[in-house]
Amino acid sequence: MIQSMTGFGKASLQLPTKKITVEVKSLNSKGLDLNVRMPSVYREMELGLRTQISTKLERGKIDFAIYVESTAEQTSTKVNVPVVKNYIAQLREVYADADETELMKMAVRMPDTLKTEREEIDENDWEQIQVIIDEALQNILNFRKDEGESLEKEFNLRIGNIRQLMNDTLALDPERVQAIKDRLQNAISELEVNVDENRFEQELIYYLEKLDITEEKVRLTSHLDYFIETLNGSEANGRKLGFITQEMGREINTMGSKSNHAQMQKFVVMMKDELEKIKEQVLNVL
C-alpha cells in the first residue's frame, strides 16, 4: 500500500519538573529535507535522532521539534547577586541622589545580572522522551498510511477513467478511417482525373498505417496495468509511479497527434486532464 509524504504526529510526556512535547510534520519533497529543533540540553542527541527519523520517514520535507515546558516551582535561571550589588555600587557613584529602587531597576538591566546553570541530560528522562519520540513517529506513519489510502482510491478512479476514454477513442476509429477515405475520394473526384484504383488503395493503406493508433493503445494499456501493479506493491514507489505517468503521457500525446478526428481529439484532451490530476497527486507519494 502506498503512503503519502504529507503527515503529522504528536506525543507528550509529563516528567516531575517539566512537560515534554514532540511534534513531527512532513510535506512532499524530492528527497529528505530534515529540520530538527530542540532545546540545547538535548543537542548531543541530534545526530542519532536524525538517523532515527530518516530511517522511519525516508522522504519528505520534515520538521521535527521537541518542546519543553517547565512545571517546577524553581528555575535554573538565577540572579547573579554579586554582579548586581557591584552595579548598584557603581551607579550610586554616578547617581548619588537616586534611591535604592531606581538603582536596582537600572542594575538588573545590565549584562550578566542573570545566570543560568547548565542542565545535564538525565538518562532516565531521555529514555522516557525516546518513547514519545517513537510514538510521534508512529503517529505520523499512521497519518501517512491513511492519506495513502485516499490517494490510492483517487489513482484507481483516474486510471479507470483514462482506460475508458482510450476505449471510447478506439471505438471511433472505424468512423475516422471511413471519413479519411471519403475525404480523399472527394478530393480526387474534384480533380476530374483518372486514377489507378490499385495504386490509390496502396497509397491509402500507407497513409492510414501512419495514422494507426493500435500500437499506442497497446503501450498505454501496458502502462496503465503497470501503474496499478506498482500501486499495489509493498515498497516505496512514488518515483516509479512518476516515471510511468511520463510514459503514459507520451502515448496519449501520440494518439492526439495521429487521431485527425474531432471527437477522438476531444477524448484525448480528457485523457490528458485525467493524467495531469494523477501527476499532481503522485508528487505526494512516498
Secondary structure as UniProt FT lines:
FT   STRAND          7..14
FT   STRAND          18..27
FT   STRAND          32..37
FT   HELIX           40..45
FT   HELIX           46..57
FT   STRAND          60..70
FT   STRAND          77..79
FT   HELIX           81..94
FT   TURN            96..97
FT   HELIX           100..107
FT   TURN            108..109
FT   TURN            111..112
FT   STRAND          114..116
FT   HELIX           123..171
FT   HELIX           173..191
FT   HELIX           197..210
FT   HELIX           214..231
FT   HELIX           238..259
FT   HELIX           262..282
FT   TURN            283..284
//
